[in-house]
């Protein structure tokens, strides 16, 4: 009678580096995770635009209503004045965008009060143009925001 030794486990002697081969995919996955986290942090930390408000003899108070920002921006050698309101950007020199802006102000402002932030480099004429558009749209109170000294 012949004996069957198939149930007996034999320890196979392999070189030590063969055990590390199975760990390589996990090392690659960990390295990729670290790389993605580092790159994502670099992408998310983007410097914003600095707005320089003019200084005035004012005291800090509570601002109510919606905010609007006017600032000049230089693009392709020409300077444009941009208006930001309700998460949208409008070009002040474009009449169609100003009509859309006036319609948006009519429907979007509930308490008829606006806080206007104008960059120091913005021309006074452009600020007054926006004030006139706001008044025609029915805004009753326009607060021009300044930085206290």
Beta strands, then each sheet from edge to edge (+ up, - down):
strand 1: 55-56
strand 2: 66-75
strand 3: 78-85
strand 4: 88-91
strand 5: 113-118
strand 6: 141-144
strand 7: 147-148
sheet 1: 1+ 7+
sheet 2: 4+ 3- 2+ 5+ 6+
end
